[in-house]
């Protein structure tokens, strides 16, 4: 099967709010689709439809060849879902949480305990398996929550903003877990507001805005769409920064930004040939560059170009919109 997730023309309204307004998605097996968008863009609503938790008003969707409306039980057997907040019983131990989920999935008691032990080992939680979840750190809870979504050995995993609120170390642990899952053949749909996260994990990215997919492609493709690179140069001799800025202005035709303190001079570059031209000019002026780069645009710049806002900026009307 080429695409294990396929959605066409999904629409969903909550009263007067159109949460999904004709969403199309396609996710290939063994890949990560990153879904970006500001709060209220429709990311979580799309996940809920694909997980059979919401019925769309229009459109259709299939997961592993099963229609989410006509075969919801079969879809649920194929998926795992980790929401924005851990769905664990904090009074139970890690082992007890996983065994309970296994039993709810009709595993025998021995099979549920075996699967729990296997997952605790995989997520480096064996030593904490006998402790109440309320004693876990944020990163440990997130890993256990991910483990819980894998009890049924799903082919498709939905991760809805899985690292919200985690510190950098815990976030990196979750990232490594996602990479391991994909290496084992899982397909992942990841919603996130962290552009760095999408850049690090996603094979392809879909950008949501006001219930629509406004752009889709690989991270490199999306960056190339806005066609703007940045020339960044810093001289080894800070007293020559003004001279450096004048040369860059002449070559680019743009007024460069000079970062006080660091001496870094940046300017938009529309022609990659500016880099070798700059190297020649610096050599002629006998200016030694401590830093010299022609940078692709960041996903932040792509996102701002596509939506007119950052992923952490939420307009008042979006605050009232289902995610």
C-alpha positions as CSV (number, residue, x, y, z in Angstrom):
1,X,0.0,0.0,0.0
2,X,1.5,3.3,-1.1
3,X,-0.4,5.8,1.0
4,X,-1.6,4.5,4.4
5,X,-3.4,7.7,5.2
6,X,-5.6,9.4,2.6
7,X,-8.1,12.2,3.1
8,X,-10.1,14.1,0.4
9,X,-12.2,17.2,0.9
10,X,-12.6,16.9,4.7
11,X,-15.0,19.4,6.2
12,X,-16.0,19.9,9.8
13,X,-17.9,22.8,11.3
14,X,-18.6,23.6,15.0
15,X,-21.5,26.0,14.8
16,X,-20.4,29.0,12.7
17,X,-16.7,28.0,12.9
18,X,-15.4,26.0,9.9
19,X,-12.6,23.9,11.6
20,X,-11.9,21.9,8.4
21,X,-12.6,23.5,5.0
22,X,-11.8,20.9,2.4
23,X,-8.6,19.2,3.7
24,X,-6.7,16.8,1.5
25,X,-3.9,14.7,3.0
26,X,-1.8,11.7,1.8
27,X,0.9,10.0,3.9
28,X,3.2,7.3,2.5
29,X,4.0,4.2,4.5
30,X,7.0,4.5,6.8
31,X,7.2,8.3,6.7
32,X,6.4,11.2,9.0
33,X,4.0,13.9,7.9
34,X,4.4,17.0,10.0
35,X,1.3,19.1,10.3
36,X,2.0,22.7,11.2
37,X,-0.4,25.5,11.9
38,X,-1.3,28.2,14.5
39,X,-3.9,27.4,17.2
40,X,-7.3,27.0,15.7
41,X,-5.9,26.0,12.2
42,X,-7.7,22.6,12.3
43,X,-4.7,20.3,13.1
44,X,-6.3,18.5,16.0
45,X,-9.7,18.3,14.4
46,X,-8.1,16.5,11.4
47,X,-6.4,14.0,13.7
48,X,-9.7,13.3,15.5
49,X,-11.4,12.7,12.2
50,X,-8.7,10.3,11.1
51,X,-8.8,8.6,14.5
52,X,-12.6,8.0,14.1
53,X,-13.3,10.3,17.1
54,X,-15.2,12.9,15.0
55,X,-17.4,12.4,12.0
56,X,-16.6,14.8,9.1
57,X,-19.5,16.8,7.7
58,X,-18.2,16.1,4.2
59,X,-15.3,14.4,2.4
60,X,-13.8,11.0,3.0
61,X,-10.7,9.4,4.6
62,X,-9.0,6.0,4.6
63,X,-6.4,4.6,7.0
64,X,-4.7,1.4,5.9
65,X,-7.4,1.0,3.2
66,X,-10.3,1.2,5.7
67,X,-12.8,4.0,5.5
68,X,-13.0,6.0,8.8
69,X,-16.8,6.2,8.6
70,X,-17.7,2.7,7.2
71,X,-15.0,0.7,9.0
72,X,-14.2,2.6,12.2
73,X,-13.4,-0.6,14.3
74,X,-10.9,-1.7,11.7
75,X,-9.3,1.7,11.6
76,X,-9.0,1.8,15.4
77,X,-7.2,-1.6,15.3
78,X,-4.6,-0.1,13.0
79,X,-3.8,3.1,14.8
80,X,-2.2,4.5,18.0
81,X,-3.0,8.0,19.3
82,X,-1.0,10.2,21.7
83,X,-2.8,13.4,22.4
84,X,-1.6,16.8,23.7
85,X,-1.9,15.7,27.3
86,X,-0.9,12.3,28.8
87,X,-3.9,10.0,29.2
88,X,-2.5,8.0,32.1
89,X,-3.8,7.1,35.5
90,X,-1.3,8.8,37.8
91,X,-2.2,6.6,40.8
92,X,-1.3,3.4,38.9
93,X,2.2,2.3,38.2
94,X,3.7,2.4,34.7
95,X,3.2,-1.4,34.4
96,X,-0.3,-1.3,35.7
97,X,-1.2,1.4,33.1
98,X,0.1,-0.6,30.2
99,X,-1.5,-3.9,31.5
100,X,-4.8,-2.1,31.9
101,X,-4.7,-0.9,28.3
102,X,-3.7,-4.4,27.1
103,X,-6.7,-5.9,28.9
104,X,-9.0,-3.3,27.4
105,X,-7.7,-4.4,24.0
106,X,-8.7,-8.0,24.8
107,X,-5.2,-9.3,25.4
108,X,-5.0,-12.1,28.0
109,X,-3.5,-11.2,31.3
110,X,-0.2,-12.9,30.6
111,X,-0.1,-11.3,27.1
112,X,-0.8,-7.9,28.5
113,X,1.9,-8.2,31.1
114,X,4.4,-9.4,28.5
115,X,3.6,-6.5,26.2
116,X,3.9,-4.1,29.1
117,X,7.3,-5.4,30.0
118,X,8.4,-5.2,26.3
119,X,7.3,-1.6,26.0
120,X,8.8,-0.5,29.3
121,X,12.1,-2.0,28.2
122,X,11.9,-0.3,24.8
123,X,11.2,3.1,26.3
124,X,13.9,2.7,29.0
125,X,11.3,2.7,31.8
126,X,11.8,-0.8,33.2
127,X,13.3,0.5,36.5
128,X,10.3,2.9,36.9
129,X,7.7,0.4,35.9
130,X,6.8,-0.3,39.6
131,X,6.4,3.3,40.5
132,X,3.2,5.4,40.5
133,X,3.1,7.6,37.4
134,X,2.6,10.7,39.5
135,X,6.3,10.3,40.5
136,X,7.5,10.4,36.9
137,X,9.2,13.4,35.2
138,X,7.5,15.1,32.3
139,X,9.7,13.2,29.8
140,X,9.0,9.9,31.5
141,X,5.3,10.4,31.4
142,X,5.4,11.3,27.7
143,X,7.4,8.2,26.9
144,X,4.9,6.1,28.8
145,X,2.1,7.7,27.0
146,X,3.8,6.9,23.7
147,X,4.2,3.3,24.9
148,X,0.5,3.1,25.8
149,X,-0.3,4.1,22.2
150,X,1.7,1.1,20.9
151,X,0.2,-1.7,23.0
152,X,-1.8,-2.8,20.0
153,X,1.2,-2.7,17.6
154,X,-0.3,0.0,15.4
155,X,0.7,0.5,11.8
156,X,-0.2,4.2,12.0
157,X,0.6,6.6,14.9
158,X,-1.0,10.0,15.5
159,X,1.1,12.3,17.7
160,X,-0.8,15.4,18.5
161,X,1.7,18.0,19.8
162,X,3.6,15.3,21.8
163,X,6.3,17.5,23.2
164,X,4.2,20.5,24.4
165,X,5.6,21.7,27.7
166,X,8.6,19.4,27.7
167,X,12.1,20.7,28.4
168,X,14.8,20.4,25.6
169,X,16.2,17.1,27.0
170,X,12.8,15.4,27.3
171,X,11.9,16.7,23.8
172,X,15.0,15.2,22.4
173,X,14.1,11.9,24.0
174,X,10.7,11.9,22.3
175,X,12.3,12.8,19.0
176,X,14.6,9.8,19.3
177,X,11.6,7.6,20.1
178,X,9.7,8.8,17.0
179,X,12.7,8.1,14.8
180,X,12.9,4.6,16.2
181,X,9.2,4.0,15.5
182,X,9.6,5.0,11.9
183,X,12.8,2.9,11.5
184,X,10.6,-0.1,12.6
185,X,8.2,0.6,9.8
186,X,5.5,2.8,11.5
187,X,3.8,5.7,9.7
188,X,3.5,8.9,11.8
189,X,1.3,11.9,11.5
190,X,2.7,14.5,13.8
191,X,1.0,17.8,14.6
192,X,3.3,20.4,16.2
193,X,3.7,24.1,16.8
194,X,7.5,23.7,17.0
195,X,9.0,24.4,13.6
196,X,12.3,22.9,14.7
197,X,10.5,19.7,15.5
198,X,8.9,19.5,12.1
199,X,12.2,20.2,10.5
200,X,14.0,17.5,12.5
201,X,11.4,14.7,12.1
202,X,9.1,15.2,9.1
203,X,9.7,13.8,5.6
204,X,6.9,16.0,4.4
205,X,5.1,19.0,5.9
206,X,1.5,20.2,5.5
207,X,0.8,23.7,6.6
208,X,-2.7,24.3,7.9
209,X,-4.3,27.8,8.2
210,X,-8.0,28.5,8.8
211,X,-9.0,24.9,8.2
212,X,-7.2,24.5,4.9
213,X,-3.9,23.0,3.7
214,X,-2.2,26.1,2.4
215,X,1.1,24.4,1.4
216,X,2.6,20.9,1.4
217,X,6.0,19.5,0.5
218,X,9.4,18.5,2.0
219,X,11.0,21.0,4.3
220,X,13.5,21.9,1.6
221,X,10.7,22.4,-1.0
222,X,8.8,24.7,1.4
223,X,11.9,26.7,2.1
224,X,12.7,27.1,-1.6
225,X,9.2,28.3,-2.3
226,X,9.8,31.7,-0.8
227,X,13.0,32.0,-2.8
228,X,14.9,34.1,-0.3
229,X,18.3,33.2,1.1
230,X,20.2,35.2,3.6
231,X,23.9,36.2,3.4
232,X,25.5,36.2,6.8
233,X,29.1,37.5,7.3
234,X,31.1,38.5,10.3
235,X,34.6,39.9,10.1
236,X,37.4,38.8,12.3
237,X,38.2,42.5,12.9
238,X,35.2,44.1,14.5
239,X,36.4,47.6,13.7
240,X,36.0,46.8,10.0
241,X,32.3,45.9,10.3
242,X,31.1,49.1,8.7
243,X,33.4,48.5,5.7
244,X,32.0,45.0,5.4
245,X,28.4,46.2,5.5
246,X,29.2,48.7,2.7
247,X,30.5,46.0,0.5
248,X,27.5,43.8,1.2
249,X,25.1,46.6,0.4
250,X,26.8,47.2,-2.9
251,X,26.7,43.6,-3.9
252,X,23.1,42.8,-2.8
253,X,21.5,46.1,-3.5
254,X,19.9,45.8,0.0
255,X,20.6,47.7,3.2
256,X,22.1,45.0,5.5
257,X,21.3,44.5,9.1
258,X,24.3,44.9,11.5
259,X,24.0,43.0,14.8
260,X,25.5,45.1,17.5
261,X,28.0,43.2,19.7
262,X,28.6,40.2,17.5
263,X,29.3,42.2,14.3
264,X,27.3,39.8,12.2
265,X,26.1,41.5,9.0
266,X,23.1,39.9,7.2
267,X,21.2,40.8,4.0
268,X,18.8,39.1,1.7
269,X,20.4,37.4,-1.3
270,X,18.5,36.8,-4.4
271,X,21.4,35.4,-6.5
272,X,23.6,32.6,-5.1
273,X,26.4,34.1,-7.3
274,X,26.7,36.8,-4.6
275,X,28.8,34.5,-2.4
276,X,31.8,34.0,-4.7
277,X,31.6,37.7,-5.6
278,X,31.7,38.6,-1.9
279,X,34.7,36.3,-1.4
280,X,36.6,38.2,-4.1
281,X,35.7,41.6,-2.7
282,X,36.8,40.6,0.8
283,X,40.1,39.3,-0.6
284,X,40.7,42.6,-2.5
285,X,39.9,44.6,0.7
286,X,42.0,42.2,2.8
287,X,39.1,41.6,5.2
288,X,39.2,38.2,7.0
289,X,35.8,36.6,7.5
290,X,35.3,34.8,10.8
291,X,31.9,33.6,9.6
292,X,30.6,33.4,6.0
293,X,27.4,31.7,4.9
294,X,24.5,31.7,2.5
295,X,21.6,30.4,4.4
296,X,18.3,28.9,3.2
297,X,15.2,30.4,4.7
298,X,14.1,28.8,8.0
299,X,10.7,27.1,8.5
300,X,9.8,30.1,10.7
301,X,10.2,32.4,7.6
302,X,8.2,30.0,5.5
303,X,5.4,29.8,8.0
304,X,5.3,33.6,8.4
305,X,5.1,34.0,4.6
306,X,2.3,31.4,4.3
307,X,0.1,32.4,7.2
308,X,1.2,35.9,8.2
309,X,1.7,34.8,11.8
310,X,4.0,32.7,13.9
311,X,2.9,29.3,15.3
312,X,2.8,30.7,18.8
313,X,0.7,33.7,17.8
314,X,-3.1,33.2,18.3
315,X,-5.5,35.8,17.2
316,X,-8.5,36.4,19.4
317,X,-10.9,34.8,17.0
318,X,-8.7,31.7,16.8
319,X,-8.7,31.3,20.5
320,X,-12.3,30.4,20.3
321,X,-11.8,28.0,17.4
322,X,-11.4,24.2,18.0
323,X,-7.9,23.1,17.3
